[in-house]
Amino acid sequence: MSFSDDLQNDLDNVFFADFQNTASIGELQVVGYLSTNNHQFLDLDTHQHVFSGPLSQFPAIKRDTTLVIGGKRYVFVTARPRGQTQNWIIEPQ
């Protein structure tokens, strides 16, 4: 097994094991972690919802796709992959 395979195995079985949120996209279920980021800079104040998980388990979806996480509806805005992690920027509906 290569170093890359070992690292991915650790991410999938150790790091991502703590992710407890499930996003429903129609019949599809994706397990990840829902977080809320708050940013303030001068007069700019933003509030952003991010759903993150293993890149290998997140499907490609289109903007404005509806997701349900924890019984709440969200709409997909954009994807921001980072290394082996996928981050979906989502907005509550």
C-alpha positions as a Markdown table, in Angstrom:
| # | Residue | x | y | z |
|---|---|---|---|---|
| 1 | Met | 0.0 | 0.0 | 0.0 |
| 2 | Ser | 1.4 | 3.4 | -0.9 |
| 3 | Phe | 1.8 | 6.4 | 1.4 |
| 4 | Ser | -1.1 | 8.1 | -0.3 |
| 5 | Asp | -3.3 | 5.0 | 0.2 |
| 6 | Asp | -2.3 | 4.8 | 3.9 |
| 7 | Leu | -3.1 | 8.5 | 4.3 |
| 8 | Gln | -6.5 | 8.2 | 2.7 |
| 9 | Asn | -7.3 | 5.1 | 4.8 |
| 10 | Asp | -6.4 | 7.1 | 8.0 |
| 11 | Leu | -8.6 | 10.0 | 6.9 |
| 12 | Asp | -11.5 | 7.8 | 6.0 |
| 13 | Asn | -11.3 | 5.6 | 9.2 |
| 14 | Val | -10.0 | 8.0 | 11.8 |
| 15 | Phe | -10.4 | 11.7 | 11.0 |
| 16 | Phe | -13.7 | 11.5 | 9.1 |
| 17 | Ala | -15.2 | 8.9 | 11.6 |
| 18 | Asp | -16.1 | 11.8 | 13.9 |
| 19 | Phe | -18.3 | 13.4 | 11.2 |
| 20 | Gln | -21.9 | 12.9 | 12.4 |
| 21 | Asn | -24.1 | 14.9 | 10.0 |
| 22 | Thr | -25.9 | 13.3 | 7.1 |
| 23 | Ala | -27.0 | 15.3 | 4.0 |
| 24 | Ser | -29.9 | 13.9 | 2.0 |
| 25 | Ile | -29.9 | 14.8 | -1.7 |
| 26 | Gly | -33.0 | 13.1 | -3.0 |
| 27 | Glu | -32.3 | 9.4 | -2.3 |
| 28 | Leu | -28.5 | 9.9 | -1.8 |
| 29 | Gln | -27.0 | 10.2 | 1.7 |
| 30 | Val | -23.7 | 11.9 | 2.3 |
| 31 | Val | -22.0 | 11.9 | 5.7 |
| 32 | Gly | -20.0 | 14.9 | 6.7 |
| 33 | Tyr | -19.7 | 17.8 | 9.2 |
| 34 | Leu | -21.8 | 20.9 | 9.2 |
| 35 | Ser | -20.1 | 24.0 | 10.5 |
| 36 | Thr | -21.0 | 27.7 | 10.6 |
| 37 | Asn | -18.3 | 30.2 | 10.0 |
| 38 | Asn | -18.7 | 33.8 | 11.1 |
| 39 | His | -16.4 | 36.5 | 9.7 |
| 40 | Gln | -16.1 | 40.1 | 10.6 |
| 41 | Phe | -13.8 | 42.6 | 8.9 |
| 42 | Leu | -14.4 | 46.3 | 9.3 |
| 43 | Asp | -18.0 | 46.9 | 8.3 |
| 44 | Leu | -18.4 | 43.5 | 6.6 |
| 45 | Asp | -20.0 | 40.7 | 8.7 |
| 46 | Thr | -20.7 | 37.4 | 7.1 |
| 47 | His | -22.3 | 34.1 | 8.2 |
| 48 | Gln | -21.4 | 31.0 | 6.1 |
| 49 | His | -22.6 | 27.4 | 6.4 |
| 50 | Val | -20.1 | 24.7 | 5.2 |
| 51 | Phe | -20.7 | 21.0 | 4.9 |
| 52 | Ser | -17.4 | 19.1 | 4.8 |
| 53 | Gly | -16.3 | 15.5 | 4.3 |
| 54 | Pro | -14.1 | 13.1 | 2.4 |
| 55 | Leu | -13.6 | 14.2 | -1.2 |
| 56 | Ser | -14.0 | 10.7 | -2.4 |
| 57 | Gln | -17.5 | 10.4 | -1.0 |
| 58 | Phe | -19.0 | 13.7 | -2.2 |
| 59 | Pro | -20.7 | 13.6 | -5.5 |
| 60 | Ala | -20.6 | 16.5 | -8.0 |
| 61 | Ile | -23.9 | 18.5 | -7.6 |
| 62 | Lys | -25.2 | 21.6 | -9.3 |
| 63 | Arg | -25.7 | 25.0 | -7.9 |
| 64 | Asp | -29.2 | 25.4 | -6.2 |
| 65 | Thr | -29.5 | 21.7 | -5.5 |
| 66 | Thr | -31.5 | 21.2 | -2.3 |
| 67 | Leu | -30.0 | 19.3 | 0.7 |
| 68 | Val | -31.6 | 18.3 | 4.0 |
| 69 | Ile | -29.3 | 18.2 | 7.0 |
| 70 | Gly | -30.7 | 17.5 | 10.4 |
| 71 | Gly | -34.2 | 18.2 | 9.2 |
| 72 | Lys | -33.3 | 21.6 | 7.8 |
| 73 | Arg | -33.3 | 22.5 | 4.2 |
| 74 | Tyr | -30.2 | 24.1 | 2.5 |
| 75 | Val | -29.3 | 25.0 | -1.0 |
| 76 | Phe | -25.9 | 24.3 | -2.5 |
| 77 | Val | -23.9 | 27.3 | -3.6 |
| 78 | Thr | -20.4 | 26.1 | -4.6 |
| 79 | Ala | -17.8 | 23.4 | -3.8 |
| 80 | Arg | -14.3 | 24.2 | -2.4 |
| 81 | Pro | -12.1 | 21.1 | -2.3 |
| 82 | Arg | -9.0 | 21.2 | -0.2 |
| 83 | Gly | -6.6 | 18.3 | -0.3 |
| 84 | Gln | -8.6 | 15.2 | 0.4 |
| 85 | Thr | -11.6 | 17.1 | 1.9 |
| 86 | Gln | -14.6 | 18.5 | 0.0 |
| 87 | Asn | -16.3 | 21.6 | 1.4 |
| 88 | Trp | -19.7 | 22.5 | 0.2 |
| 89 | Ile | -20.8 | 26.1 | 0.8 |
| 90 | Ile | -24.5 | 26.0 | 1.5 |
| 91 | Glu | -27.2 | 28.5 | 2.5 |
| 92 | Pro | -30.2 | 27.7 | 4.7 |
| 93 | Gln | -33.6 | 28.0 | 3.1 |
